[in-house]
Amino acid sequence: MNYDQIFDQAIERLHSEGRYRVFIDILRNKGAFPNARCFAGHNGPKPITVWCSNDYLAMGQHPKVVAAMEEALHDVGAGSGGTRNIGGNTHYHIELERELADLHGKEAALLFTSGYVSNDATLSTLAKLLPGCVIFSDALNHASMIAGIRNSGCEKKVWRHNDVEHLEALLAETDPSVPKLIAFESVYSMDGDVAPIHAICDLADKYNAITYIDEVHAVGMYGKRGGGISERDEAADRIHIIEGTLGKAFGVMGGYIAADQRIIDCVRSYAPGFIFTTSLSPVLVAGVLASVKHLKASSEEREGQQRAAASLKAMFRDAGLPVMDSVTHIVPLMVGDPVKAKKISDILLAEYGAYVQPINFPTVPRGTERLRFTPGPAHTEAMMRELTQALVEIWDRLEMRQAA
Ligand SMILES: Cc1ncc(COP(=O)(O)O)c(C=O)c1O
C-alpha cells in the first residue's frame, strides 16, 4: 500500500479541478477595518482591503469588545480551565447565555465552541432523543447541519431549497405518528436569500413538527436588537430552536442555541459535543458579551451594513457585472468556473490590493463558483468605486463580458 501516492493523487485531483485551496496570509489592522496587511509575495506585508470577512459589522475590533476582552484577560486569565461540568462554568458563560436567551425571547441558551459544533451537537442529540424521528432538511443547509443530521442516524428527507410546497409534500407522505423536525437556515450565506419562515412554521403547526433554524448569517444584523430574521419577521416565538454563531456579526468566536429550558437541559445533558470539551475561554465570552449588549442597543452598524450592501450591488449592476439576486447584506458575483474565480481573486489581490476569496465546490455547487463580497459599515463609497472599476477591468481583460 503506497499511502503517499494516495494522498498525492487526492491533492492532484483538487489542482486539476482548479479548487486547490490557498489560504491568504493576512493581519487585520485593529481600528482600521477593513484594512489589513497581506504577507503574500516577497516585498513584506502589503496593505489590502478585505471584502470577504464575516466579521460583518467590524465588531471584532469594536473598542467595547476589545476592552472587555482585555479586562477579562487581566481579571481571570486566558482559559476556562475545564468543561462546563468540571470547573469551566464561569460567570461570563452564565451571563452570556442569559443575554442570548433574552435576545431571542427564549427561556434559556447554551454556548458551544463554534456554530459548527452547535449545529452538529444539537441536531444529532435532539433527533436521537425523539424515537423514530424524521428530519426534513432544506437542500442548501450548511455542512454542520448535514453532519448533525447524519450523526443522529435518523431518516432524512431533503426538500428543494425554500420550496414549501415540496416540504409539505414530504411532510404529508410521512407517518403522522412519528416525531418530525424541520431544519433550515434564515439567511443562506452563499446566495443571500432568505427562508419563508412563517410558511415553514405554518407547516410545522399543521404536521406537528418541531422547528430548528440556523441564524448564523443573520444574528446581530437583522431585527431591532439583532435577534436575526426571526426577530425581524416576528417569528421567533414560532421556532423551537434558534442557533447562531458568535464568530461572524458578533465578531469573536463560539456558537449557541436558544430554546425552552427543557430542550436546553436535554442538549446540555446528552450532547457529547457540549459535554466532552473545554468551554470557551472567558476572554472570548467577555468579548461576545460586550458585542451582544452593544448590538442589542445600537442599530447604527446594521444600518451602515445595509447601506453599503445596497450601494455595492447597485455599482456592480450599473457596471454590467453579474451580481446575483440577493435580498441581504451578501453580494455574490457569479463566475461559474473555478479556475476563473481563482484567477480574478489572484489579480484583485496582486494588482489592486483587494481581497476576496473565490468560493468553490463543495461550498457551492460545481458550475456556480463565485466571488462573495461582504461590504460592511466601514467600507466607504470610494473603496466600492475602486473595487468596481478593478472588476470591470479584469472582466474585460479575461474577456468575460459575454458571460456576464
Ligand atoms: C450557515 C452556517 N451555519 C453554521 C456555520 C458554522 O459557524 P461557525 O463558523 O461559528 O462554526 C457556518 C459557518 O461558516 C454557516 O455558514
The ligand as a MOL file (V3000), in Angstrom:
LIG
                    3D

  0  0  0     0  0            999 V3000
M  V30 BEGIN CTAB
M  V30 COUNTS 16 16 0 0 0
M  V30 BEGIN ATOM
M  V30 1 C -24.9350 28.5330 7.8330 0
M  V30 2 C -23.8010 28.2740 8.7470 0
M  V30 3 N -24.0310 27.6040 9.8870 0
M  V30 4 C -23.0310 27.3500 10.7450 0
M  V30 5 C -21.7430 27.7610 10.4920 0
M  V30 6 C -20.6640 27.4500 11.4730 0
M  V30 7 O -20.4400 28.5570 12.2940 0
M  V30 8 P -19.0100 28.7600 12.9780 0
M  V30 9 O -18.1520 29.4530 11.9590 0
M  V30 10 O -19.2810 29.5840 14.1910 0
M  V30 11 O -18.5020 27.4000 13.2860 0
M  V30 12 C -21.4510 28.4530 9.3250 0
M  V30 13 C -20.0590 28.8830 9.0910 0
M  V30 14 O -19.4530 29.3900 8.4380 0
M  V30 15 C -22.5040 28.7240 8.4200 0
M  V30 16 O -22.2670 29.3700 7.2860 0
M  V30 END ATOM
M  V30 BEGIN BOND
M  V30 1 1 1 2
M  V30 2 1 2 3
M  V30 3 2 2 15
M  V30 4 2 3 4
M  V30 5 1 4 5
M  V30 6 1 5 6
M  V30 7 2 5 12
M  V30 8 1 6 7
M  V30 9 1 7 8
M  V30 10 2 8 9
M  V30 11 1 8 10
M  V30 12 1 8 11
M  V30 13 1 12 13
M  V30 14 1 12 15
M  V30 15 2 13 14
M  V30 16 1 15 16
M  V30 END BOND
M  V30 END CTAB
M  END
